[in-house]
Amino acid sequence: MAYATTNDGVEIFYKDWGPKSAQPLMFHHGWPLSSDDWDAQLLFFVNRGYRVIAHDRRGHGRSTQGADGHDMDHYAADVAAVVEALDLRNVVHIGHSTGGGEVAHYVARAEPGRVAKAVLIGAVPPIMLKTEAYPGGLPIEVFDGFRAALAADRASFYREVASGPFYSFNRPGVEAKPAVVDNWWRQGMMGGTKAHYDGIKAFSETDFTDDLKAIQVPTLLMHGDDDQIVPIDNSAKLAVKLLRNGELKIYPGFSHGMATVNADMINADLLAFIER
């Protein structure tokens, strides 16, 4: 397995498939998952001649389960470590949920020539938490509840999230897919409890307003209007207004996990944006 080492000694696992001379696409997963959550996208794009890279965030998947550094500054620095180790340039960065925040935080700080475009899918920016600047956000008690549930019984909590709101399997008429739930649970349980606990603060309390304003590359926001995890009104619809060169594509009825359960449509739209 391949790893990049960060400045503070964390080993970041990554996948790197496809021709080294091809256009690189880097995928950033959501909480509390791993690079495996991008299976449908990695195969789709590598089979079309792209170079695809996906890493496990620190404390997640196969990366080091250290006690510290579970915040957006470290997440972005870890991305930079992988980018530098592979000397990636002209990259399209694609992030889902927390990974979308990671993309925004990294792209806003990236060295010239490293980034070509960005895509945020069901992403957390500009901020999930209710604040004076963003009164439509979720109250801190929601995220305190996440922490309490994780600490009390992480395995059951993850099963409830995956089998319910994440993919909208709790909606009438939506066919549940037990194997998809099992795969979500598997990925979540691979990671470290401390990283996941601290990660709740990272994805909910980080204000990405300045990051979004600083991004200059073309940026596509993709969001389902039935996203129960990151509601669209307080995320993508606000974030697109802060971007210099952004566009928002809304998917009626789609869930937070649309990149998995609606992969055909998401992949086609990603391809169109990348090739534009």
N, C-alpha and C positions, 0 to 999 in steps of 0.2 A: 504494500500500500504506500501511497505517496503522501508526504507531509511537508509543510513549510513551517519554519520555526520563527516565532515572533521575537521582538526585542526583549520581552520578559520571559522567554523560554517556553512558551506554550506551543505545542505541536498541533498544527491545523491540518486535518485530513482533507484531501481534495481529489476529485476525479478530473482527468484531463484526456478527453477523447477527440479523435479526429486529426486531420492534417495540421501540422504546426504552422504551415503557411496560410491556412484558411482564416477567414474572418472569425475572431474569437467572441463567443457569447459566454458571459459568466452569470450563473444563477445563484440567488441568495434565498435561502429557505426561511419559513416562518417558525414561530415559537410553538411548541418545544421540539421541533422535528429535526430533520437532517437533510442532507443533499439527496437522499433517496426519494424525497417528496417530489422531485423534478423528473422522475423516471420517464413520464410520457413526453416531456419536452426534450430531454437529453437524447432519447432515441430518435425522435422526429427530426431534430436538427443535425445530429451527426450523420444520419442517413441522407441528408441533403447537402453534405459536403462542408458543413461548418465545424469549427473547433469548439467544443463545449467544455466548460469548466464549472464545477460545482463543489463547494466546500461545506464542511460541517462547522458551524459556529463554535467558538470555544465553549467547552462544557456540554456540547451537544454531540450526538452521534459518536463518531470514532475519534474526535479531537480530545485533547487533554481536559480532564475534569478537575481543573484547579479551583481554588476557593475564591479567587479574586478576578477583577477585570470584566465583570458582566455588565457592561454599560456601552453606550453607543460610541464613545471615543475609542474604546478598545476594539469594539467590533469593526469599526472603520479601519483602524490601524492593522487589524488582522487581515482584512481584505487587501490592504496595501502590501502586506507581507507576501501573500500568495501572488499578487500581480507582479511584484518585483522578482520573486523567485522564478517565475515563468517568463519574465520580461514581456508581459502582455501589453500591447498597444492597440489603439483604435477599437476598444472593447465596447460591446453593447452589454450593459449591466441590467439584469432582470431580477426584481425582488418581489417576493410575496409577503404581505402582512408585515411582521417585524423586519423581514428581509427587505421590504420596500423602504423602511426607515433607514436601514443600514446602507442601502444604495444611495439614498439622498444624502446621508451624512458623509459617505465616502466620495461621491461624485463632486460634491461642493468643495472638497479639499484635494482632489486628485491632481497629480502632476500634468502639465500640458501634454497632449498627445496620447494620454492613456485611455480616454473615454470618447466614444463616438456618439452613443445614444444611451438613454435610460428608459426603463419600463417599470412602473409601479403597479402591482396587481393586488387589489384588496388591501392596500397599504395603509399604515397607521398615520402618516403625516396628514395635517400639520401637527396635531397632538390629540391623543385620545382622552386625556384627563380634562375635566371641567376646570377652567381657569377664568380669571377676569377677562382675559383677551379672547377666550373661546368658551363662552357660557353654555354652548350647546353640547359640550363634552360630557363624558360619564363621570359621576361623582367618585371620589376616592374610595368610598365604601364598596363599590363594585370590585375594584382591584384588591382591596383588603380581603374580600370574599374569595377571590381566586387564590390568594396566598394561604388563607385558612384551609381551603379545601385541599390544596396541594400538600400542605404540611400534615393534614389529618389522614389522608388516604389518596396518595397520588395516583395509584393504579385505577381506582374507581373514578376519580375525577376525570382522568384522561379518557376513560371509556365513555363517560357521560357527554363530554364535549364532542367527541368524534361521532357518536351515535345520534347526537341531537343537532345543535345549532350549527356546527362547523360546515356540514354539507347540506343543511336544511332537511335532514332526514326526519326532523320533527314536524315538518309541514304536511298537512293532509294531501294525499295523492302522490307524495314523493316516495319513490321506491328506495328503501334502504339497501345498502350494499355491504353486507357483513365483512367481506374481504377487505374493502376499503377501510372500514373501521378498524379491523385488526392490524392493517398495515400502519395506520396512524398511531395506534397504541404501541405497536412494536417500536416505531421510531422514537416516540416520546420516552418510553421506558429505557431506551439505550442511553439517554443523556443523564446528566447529574442533577440531583434534586436541588443543590445549592445554586447551580447555574440557572435552572428554570425558575426558582424562587426569586432570585435577584433580577432575572430577565423580565419579570412582570413590571417592575419599576422602570426598566429601560424602555420597554415598548409603550408604556402608558404615560409616563411623565416627561419624556424627552420632547422638547419643543423644536420642531424642524422648520419653523418659519424662516429663519435666516438661511438655512440650507437650501430651501426651495427657491428663495430669492436669488441665491448665488449661482444656481445651476444655469448654464448657458446652452448646453447641448439639447437637441430635440428630445422631448420626454413625453411618453405615452402613459396615461393613467387608465387602467382597465378595472372596472368595479361592477359587481352585481348589485342590483337594487334591492335584493333580499339578503344582503350580507348581514347576518345577525351578530357577527363578531366585531366587525369594524363598520358600523353604519355609514352609508355613503354620504349622508347629508353633512356629517361633521368631519369627513375625511376628504375624499376625492373632490367633492364639489367645492370645498374650500381650498384645497391644495392647488388645483389647476389655476386658480386666480393669482397665485403667488409665483407661478413659473413664468419665465420670460418666453419660453418656446414650448409650451405644453398643450396637450389636447386630452380630452376625456372621452372615453368610450364606455357607455353604460350598457349593461347586459340585463334586460328585464327578467326578473324571476331567478337570477343566478345567485348562488350561495358564495360564502367565503372560500370554499374549496373548489371553485369552478375550474381551476387549472387541472384538476384531477378528473372530476366527474363530467366536465364539458371540454375535455382536452382538444377534441377535433376543432371546435370553433376558436378556442383560445390560441392554439398553435397556428391556425391559418391567419389570424389577425396579427400575431406576433411576426410571422414571416413577412406579411405585407408591410409592416412598419419597418422591419429590419432592411428589407430590400428597397424601400422607397428612396 
